[in-house]
Protein backbone atom coordinates (compact mmCIF):
# COMPACT_ATOMS: atom_id res chain seq x y z
CA UNK A 1 0.00 0.00 0.00
CA UNK A 2 2.72 2.45 0.94
CA UNK A 3 5.07 1.66 -1.94
CA UNK A 4 2.45 2.07 -4.66
CA UNK A 5 0.27 4.63 -2.92
CA UNK A 6 -2.97 2.65 -3.12
CA UNK A 7 -5.76 2.12 -0.64
CA UNK A 8 -6.49 -0.95 1.43
CA UNK A 9 -9.19 -2.24 -0.91
CA UNK A 10 -7.15 -1.72 -4.08
CA UNK A 11 -4.13 -3.44 -2.53
CA UNK A 12 -6.03 -6.76 -2.69
CA UNK A 13 -6.38 -6.48 -6.49
CA UNK A 14 -3.15 -8.33 -7.44
CA UNK A 15 -4.17 -11.37 -5.38
CA UNK A 16 -7.69 -11.20 -6.82
CA UNK A 17 -6.56 -11.08 -10.44
CA UNK A 18 -4.13 -13.94 -9.74
CA UNK A 19 -6.97 -16.10 -8.40
CA UNK A 20 -9.18 -15.06 -11.34
CA UNK A 21 -6.45 -16.05 -13.80
CA UNK A 22 -6.09 -19.42 -12.08
CA UNK A 23 -9.66 -20.04 -13.17
CA UNK A 24 -9.03 -19.02 -16.79
CA UNK A 25 -5.72 -20.78 -17.45
CA UNK A 26 -7.04 -24.35 -17.65
CA UNK A 27 -9.32 -23.32 -20.53
CA UNK A 28 -6.20 -23.10 -22.69
CA UNK A 29 -3.89 -25.49 -20.86
CA UNK A 30 -6.28 -28.43 -20.63
CA UNK A 31 -6.71 -28.93 -24.37
CA UNK A 32 -3.00 -28.39 -24.97
CA UNK A 33 -2.20 -31.18 -22.51
CA UNK A 34 -4.51 -33.50 -24.45
CA UNK A 35 -2.76 -32.83 -27.74
CA UNK A 36 0.89 -32.31 -26.73
CA UNK A 37 0.97 -34.24 -23.45
CA UNK A 38 1.38 -33.23 -19.84
CA UNK A 39 5.14 -32.75 -19.75
CA UNK A 40 5.23 -29.85 -22.26
CA UNK A 41 2.40 -28.17 -20.37
CA UNK A 42 4.19 -28.58 -17.04
CA UNK A 43 7.50 -27.30 -18.40
CA UNK A 44 6.15 -24.48 -20.56
CA UNK A 45 3.62 -23.11 -18.11
CA UNK A 46 5.99 -23.30 -15.17
CA UNK A 47 8.75 -21.54 -17.09
CA UNK A 48 6.48 -18.73 -18.30
CA UNK A 49 4.81 -18.37 -14.92
CA UNK A 50 8.21 -18.13 -13.25
CA UNK A 51 9.30 -15.35 -15.60
CA UNK A 52 6.14 -13.38 -14.89
CA UNK A 53 6.59 -13.92 -11.14
CA UNK A 54 10.16 -12.62 -11.36
CA UNK A 55 8.75 -9.62 -13.23
CA UNK A 56 6.36 -9.02 -10.34
CA UNK A 57 9.35 -8.74 -8.03
CA UNK A 58 10.90 -6.06 -10.22
CA UNK A 59 7.72 -4.11 -11.02
CA UNK A 60 7.78 -0.42 -10.22
CA UNK A 61 4.13 0.46 -10.84
CA UNK A 62 0.87 -0.92 -9.55
CA UNK A 63 -0.67 -1.59 -13.00
CA UNK A 64 2.44 -3.55 -13.98
CA UNK A 65 2.15 -5.55 -10.76
CA UNK A 66 -1.51 -6.38 -11.48
CA UNK A 67 -0.87 -7.37 -15.11
CA UNK A 68 2.11 -9.57 -14.24
CA UNK A 69 0.19 -11.25 -11.41
CA UNK A 70 -2.62 -12.03 -13.85
CA UNK A 71 -0.19 -13.47 -16.40
CA UNK A 72 1.60 -15.51 -13.73
CA UNK A 73 -1.70 -16.98 -12.55
CA UNK A 74 -2.79 -17.67 -16.12
CA UNK A 75 0.47 -19.49 -16.85
CA UNK A 76 0.56 -21.48 -13.62
CA UNK A 77 -3.10 -22.53 -13.88
CA UNK A 78 -2.72 -25.32 -16.46
CA UNK A 79 -0.57 -27.19 -13.96
CA UNK A 80 -3.61 -27.32 -11.69
CA UNK A 81 -5.77 -28.90 -14.36
CA UNK A 82 -3.05 -31.30 -15.46
CA UNK A 83 -2.07 -32.17 -11.88
CA UNK A 84 -5.45 -33.77 -11.21
CA UNK A 85 -4.87 -36.28 -14.01
CA UNK A 86 -1.33 -36.91 -12.87
CA UNK A 87 -2.43 -37.57 -9.28
CA UNK A 88 -5.12 -39.95 -10.55
CA UNK A 89 -2.57 -41.91 -12.57
CA UNK A 90 0.13 -42.07 -9.90
CA UNK A 91 -1.86 -42.78 -6.71
CA UNK A 92 -4.45 -45.44 -5.92
CA UNK A 93 -7.94 -44.12 -5.08
CA UNK A 94 -7.52 -44.67 -1.32
CA UNK A 95 -4.22 -42.72 -1.30
CA UNK A 96 -5.26 -39.71 -3.44
CA UNK A 97 -6.76 -37.37 -0.84
CA UNK A 98 -3.59 -35.80 0.55
CA UNK A 99 -1.70 -35.38 -2.77
CA UNK A 100 -4.78 -33.94 -4.45
CA UNK A 101 -5.31 -31.49 -1.60
CA UNK A 102 -1.68 -30.35 -1.72
CA UNK A 103 -1.83 -29.86 -5.51
CA UNK A 104 -4.99 -27.80 -5.28
CA UNK A 105 -4.14 -25.64 -2.25
CA UNK A 106 -0.52 -24.77 -3.02
CA UNK A 107 -1.16 -22.04 -5.62
CA UNK A 108 -3.75 -20.39 -3.40
CA UNK A 109 -1.90 -20.64 -0.09
CA UNK A 110 1.40 -19.27 -1.45
CA UNK A 111 0.12 -15.85 -2.49
CA UNK A 112 -2.43 -15.71 0.31
CA UNK A 113 0.10 -16.39 3.05
CA UNK A 114 2.78 -14.28 1.35
C-alpha positions as CSV (number, residue, x, y, z in Angstrom):
1,X,0.0,0.0,0.0
2,X,2.7,2.4,0.9
3,X,5.1,1.7,-1.9
4,X,2.5,2.1,-4.7
5,X,0.3,4.6,-2.9
6,X,-3.0,2.6,-3.1
7,X,-5.8,2.1,-0.6
8,X,-6.5,-1.0,1.4
9,X,-9.2,-2.2,-0.9
10,X,-7.1,-1.7,-4.1
11,X,-4.1,-3.4,-2.5
12,X,-6.0,-6.8,-2.7
13,X,-6.4,-6.5,-6.5
14,X,-3.1,-8.3,-7.4
15,X,-4.2,-11.4,-5.4
16,X,-7.7,-11.2,-6.8
17,X,-6.6,-11.1,-10.4
18,X,-4.1,-13.9,-9.7
19,X,-7.0,-16.1,-8.4
20,X,-9.2,-15.1,-11.3
21,X,-6.4,-16.0,-13.8
22,X,-6.1,-19.4,-12.1
23,X,-9.7,-20.0,-13.2
24,X,-9.0,-19.0,-16.8
25,X,-5.7,-20.8,-17.4
26,X,-7.0,-24.4,-17.7
27,X,-9.3,-23.3,-20.5
28,X,-6.2,-23.1,-22.7
29,X,-3.9,-25.5,-20.9
30,X,-6.3,-28.4,-20.6
31,X,-6.7,-28.9,-24.4
32,X,-3.0,-28.4,-25.0
33,X,-2.2,-31.2,-22.5
34,X,-4.5,-33.5,-24.4
35,X,-2.8,-32.8,-27.7
36,X,0.9,-32.3,-26.7
37,X,1.0,-34.2,-23.4
38,X,1.4,-33.2,-19.8
39,X,5.1,-32.8,-19.8
40,X,5.2,-29.9,-22.3
41,X,2.4,-28.2,-20.4
42,X,4.2,-28.6,-17.0
43,X,7.5,-27.3,-18.4
44,X,6.1,-24.5,-20.6
45,X,3.6,-23.1,-18.1
46,X,6.0,-23.3,-15.2
47,X,8.7,-21.5,-17.1
48,X,6.5,-18.7,-18.3
49,X,4.8,-18.4,-14.9
50,X,8.2,-18.1,-13.3
51,X,9.3,-15.3,-15.6
52,X,6.1,-13.4,-14.9
53,X,6.6,-13.9,-11.1
54,X,10.2,-12.6,-11.4
55,X,8.7,-9.6,-13.2
56,X,6.4,-9.0,-10.3
57,X,9.3,-8.7,-8.0
58,X,10.9,-6.1,-10.2
59,X,7.7,-4.1,-11.0
60,X,7.8,-0.4,-10.2
61,X,4.1,0.5,-10.8
62,X,0.9,-0.9,-9.5
63,X,-0.7,-1.6,-13.0
64,X,2.4,-3.6,-14.0
65,X,2.1,-5.5,-10.8
66,X,-1.5,-6.4,-11.5
67,X,-0.9,-7.4,-15.1
68,X,2.1,-9.6,-14.2
69,X,0.2,-11.3,-11.4
70,X,-2.6,-12.0,-13.8
71,X,-0.2,-13.5,-16.4
72,X,1.6,-15.5,-13.7
73,X,-1.7,-17.0,-12.5
74,X,-2.8,-17.7,-16.1
75,X,0.5,-19.5,-16.9
76,X,0.6,-21.5,-13.6
77,X,-3.1,-22.5,-13.9
78,X,-2.7,-25.3,-16.5
79,X,-0.6,-27.2,-14.0
80,X,-3.6,-27.3,-11.7
81,X,-5.8,-28.9,-14.4
82,X,-3.0,-31.3,-15.5
83,X,-2.1,-32.2,-11.9
84,X,-5.4,-33.8,-11.2
85,X,-4.9,-36.3,-14.0
86,X,-1.3,-36.9,-12.9
87,X,-2.4,-37.6,-9.3
88,X,-5.1,-39.9,-10.5
89,X,-2.6,-41.9,-12.6
90,X,0.1,-42.1,-9.9
91,X,-1.9,-42.8,-6.7
92,X,-4.5,-45.4,-5.9
93,X,-7.9,-44.1,-5.1
94,X,-7.5,-44.7,-1.3
95,X,-4.2,-42.7,-1.3
96,X,-5.3,-39.7,-3.4
97,X,-6.8,-37.4,-0.8
98,X,-3.6,-35.8,0.5
99,X,-1.7,-35.4,-2.8
100,X,-4.8,-33.9,-4.5
101,X,-5.3,-31.5,-1.6
102,X,-1.7,-30.3,-1.7
103,X,-1.8,-29.9,-5.5
104,X,-5.0,-27.8,-5.3
105,X,-4.1,-25.6,-2.3
106,X,-0.5,-24.8,-3.0
107,X,-1.2,-22.0,-5.6
108,X,-3.8,-20.4,-3.4
109,X,-1.9,-20.6,-0.1
110,X,1.4,-19.3,-1.5
111,X,0.1,-15.8,-2.5
112,X,-2.4,-15.7,0.3
113,X,0.1,-16.4,3.1
114,X,2.8,-14.3,1.3
